[in-house]
Amino acid sequence: MAKRRSLQEDTVALKTKVTEGSAKDENPEGNPAIRALRKRLKRSQRKIRIEKRREADRAAKMAKAAK
């Protein structure tokens, strides 16, 4: 079974794929493959933002409990 990439690694890979695909295609908005990559990129960015917010909330909760 293969190791899963972290969200950050996945996001970096998707960013490079999107930029490369957009540079090659004269109409990247109409290309369904690039649109699908953009959707995946936005989804992974959203997951990263959610995870960072959860970590900040946990840290604040722990700090509040320690007082």
N, C-alpha and C positions, 0 to 999 in steps of 0.2 A: 504494500500500500504506500502510495506516495505521500510525502510530507506536504502539508498545506502551507501556502505562502501567507505571510502576515498581511494585514490590510494595507499597510504602508507599501510593502513590496508590490502588491497587486495594483495599487493606485499608481505607482510610478510606471509600471509596465503598461497600464492602460493609457496613461498620459502620452507616453512615447508612441504607442500605436495610433492614437487619435491624431497626434501632430504629424506623424509620417503619412497617414492616410489622407489627411486634409491637404498636405503639401502636394501629394501625387494627383489628386482629383481636382478638376477644375470646378466642379459643383459638389462640394462635400455635403451640403445640406440635403441633396437629393439621393445620396448614396445610402442605402439601407444598412450596409455593413458598418459604416462610420457612425450612423445614428445609433445603432445597437451598442457600439463601443462607448459612445458618449453616455448612453443610459447606464451602462455598467459602471463607468467612471463616476457618474453622479451618485449612484447607489453606494459605491464603496466610500466616497467622500462623506456621504451622509452617515454611514455606519461609524466612520472615524470620529466625526463630530459628536455623535451620540455617546460613544465610548468615553471620549475625553470629558464630556459633561458629567457622565456617571462617576468617573473617577474624582472629579472636583467635588461633586456632591458627597461622595463617600469620605473624602478627606475633611470636608467641612463638618460632617456629622461626627467623625472621630474626634476632631478638635473640640467640638462642642461638648461631647461626652467626657473628654479628659478634664474639662474645667470643673 
